[in-house]
Amino acid sequence: MPTAFTPVSALLGGALIGLAATVLLATLGRIAGISGILNSAIEGEPGAGDARQSRGERGWRIAFLFGLVVAAGAWFAFAGVAPREGFPLPWLVAGGLLVGAGTRLGSGCTSGHGICGLSRWSKRSLVAVAVFMGFGFLTVYVLRHALAVLA
């Protein structure tokens, strides 16, 4: 099954993600790993003693996450692009739970390791990226070719 690869939008999206990660690191000294941002937005920053500092930390994290949702909604609304359809809900739920478990096991998510970790020459991130890319390739092969689930 051919995919609709659009290199211009992929390049533009990658450049914007890189710019956002660079600005966050340069201005706040924080890594743009989505799982860490989400976790700290919910649970708070570990070891944050000052309540005012904790609110400030939580504030930028919530704004960052809100921006992700708003930007995706704006893209769908103004670019005339619709989200992919036709995926069974149980597969989506199972995939989401597996990704959540993987981010805990791997001490971070694809954005944290793949974008921020690799750009800082982290060996741990290099291993993490190799593992999740390898399992991603394997999953696509098994689902599309061996089981013909998402063909």
C-alpha positions as CSV (number, residue, x, y, z in Angstrom):
1,M,0.0,0.0,0.0
2,P,1.6,3.3,-1.0
3,T,1.7,6.1,1.4
4,A,1.1,9.8,0.8
5,F,4.6,11.1,1.5
6,T,4.9,14.8,1.2
7,P,8.5,15.8,1.5
8,V,7.9,19.6,1.7
9,S,5.5,19.4,4.6
10,A,7.7,16.8,6.3
11,L,10.8,19.1,6.0
12,L,8.8,22.1,7.2
13,G,7.4,20.2,10.2
14,G,10.8,18.8,11.1
15,A,12.4,22.3,10.9
16,L,9.6,23.7,13.1
17,I,10.0,20.9,15.7
18,G,13.8,21.5,15.7
19,L,13.3,25.2,16.1
20,A,10.8,24.7,19.0
21,A,13.2,22.3,20.8
22,T,16.1,24.8,20.3
23,V,14.1,27.8,21.6
24,L,12.9,25.8,24.7
25,L,16.5,24.7,25.5
26,A,18.0,28.1,24.8
27,T,15.3,30.1,26.8
28,L,14.3,27.8,29.7
29,G,17.1,25.3,29.6
30,R,14.5,22.5,29.3
31,I,14.3,19.5,27.0
32,A,11.4,19.2,24.7
33,G,10.5,15.6,25.5
34,I,6.7,15.4,25.4
35,S,6.3,12.6,27.9
36,G,8.4,14.5,30.5
37,I,6.6,17.7,29.9
38,L,3.2,15.9,30.2
39,N,4.3,14.0,33.3
40,S,5.6,17.1,35.1
41,A,2.5,19.1,34.1
42,I,0.4,16.5,35.8
43,E,2.5,15.5,38.8
44,G,4.6,18.7,39.2
45,E,8.4,19.1,39.0
46,P,10.2,16.6,41.3
47,G,11.9,18.4,44.2
48,A,10.3,21.8,43.5
49,G,10.1,23.3,46.9
50,D,8.9,26.8,46.2
51,A,5.2,26.7,45.2
52,R,5.6,29.8,43.0
53,Q,8.4,28.2,41.1
54,S,6.4,25.0,40.8
55,R,3.4,27.0,39.3
56,G,5.7,28.6,36.8
57,E,7.2,25.3,35.8
58,R,3.7,23.8,35.4
59,G,2.5,26.9,33.5
60,W,4.9,26.7,30.6
61,R,4.4,23.0,30.4
62,I,0.6,23.3,30.1
63,A,1.1,26.1,27.5
64,F,3.5,23.9,25.5
65,L,1.0,21.0,25.5
66,F,-1.9,23.4,24.7
67,G,0.1,24.7,21.7
68,L,0.6,21.2,20.4
69,V,-3.1,20.6,20.4
70,V,-4.0,24.0,18.9
71,A,-1.4,23.8,16.2
72,A,-2.7,20.3,15.1
73,G,-6.2,21.6,15.1
74,A,-5.2,24.6,13.1
75,W,-3.4,22.4,10.6
76,F,-6.4,20.2,10.1
77,A,-8.8,23.2,9.8
78,F,-6.8,25.5,7.5
79,A,-4.7,23.1,5.4
80,G,-7.7,21.1,4.4
81,V,-6.1,17.9,5.7
82,A,-8.2,15.3,7.6
83,P,-6.8,12.9,10.1
84,R,-6.5,9.3,8.9
85,E,-9.5,7.2,9.4
86,G,-10.3,3.5,9.4
87,F,-8.2,2.4,12.4
88,P,-10.1,0.1,14.8
89,L,-10.5,1.7,18.2
90,P,-9.0,-1.3,20.1
91,W,-5.8,-1.1,18.1
92,L,-5.5,2.7,18.8
93,V,-6.1,2.1,22.5
94,A,-3.6,-0.7,22.6
95,G,-1.0,1.3,20.7
96,G,-1.4,4.3,23.0
97,L,-1.0,2.1,26.1
98,L,2.1,0.5,24.7
99,V,3.6,3.9,23.8
100,G,2.9,5.1,27.3
101,A,4.5,2.0,28.9
102,G,7.5,2.4,26.5
103,T,8.1,6.0,27.5
104,R,8.3,4.9,31.1
105,L,10.6,2.0,30.4
106,G,12.8,4.0,28.1
107,S,13.0,7.0,30.4
108,G,11.6,9.3,27.7
109,C,9.7,9.5,24.5
110,T,10.7,9.6,20.8
111,S,10.8,13.4,20.8
112,G,13.0,13.6,23.9
113,H,15.4,10.9,22.8
114,G,15.2,11.3,19.0
115,I,15.3,15.1,18.7
116,C,16.8,16.4,21.9
117,G,18.9,13.5,23.0
118,L,20.6,12.8,19.7
119,S,21.3,16.5,19.1
120,R,23.2,16.4,22.5
121,W,25.1,13.3,21.5
122,S,23.5,11.2,24.2
123,K,24.6,7.5,24.0
124,R,21.4,6.5,25.9
125,S,19.3,8.3,23.4
126,L,21.1,6.7,20.5
127,V,20.3,3.2,21.9
128,A,16.7,4.2,22.6
129,V,16.2,5.6,19.1
130,A,17.7,2.4,17.6
131,V,15.4,0.2,19.7
132,F,12.2,2.1,19.1
133,M,12.9,2.5,15.3
134,G,13.7,-1.2,15.1
135,F,10.5,-2.2,16.8
136,G,8.5,0.3,14.8
137,F,9.8,-1.3,11.6
138,L,9.1,-4.7,12.9
139,T,5.5,-3.7,14.0
140,V,4.7,-2.3,10.6
141,Y,6.0,-5.4,8.9
142,V,4.1,-7.8,11.1
143,L,0.8,-5.8,11.0
144,R,0.8,-5.0,7.3
145,H,2.5,-8.0,5.8
146,A,2.3,-10.9,8.2
147,L,-1.2,-10.2,9.6
148,A,-2.6,-7.8,6.9
149,V,-4.3,-5.8,9.7
150,L,-3.7,-2.3,8.4
151,A,-3.2,-2.9,4.7
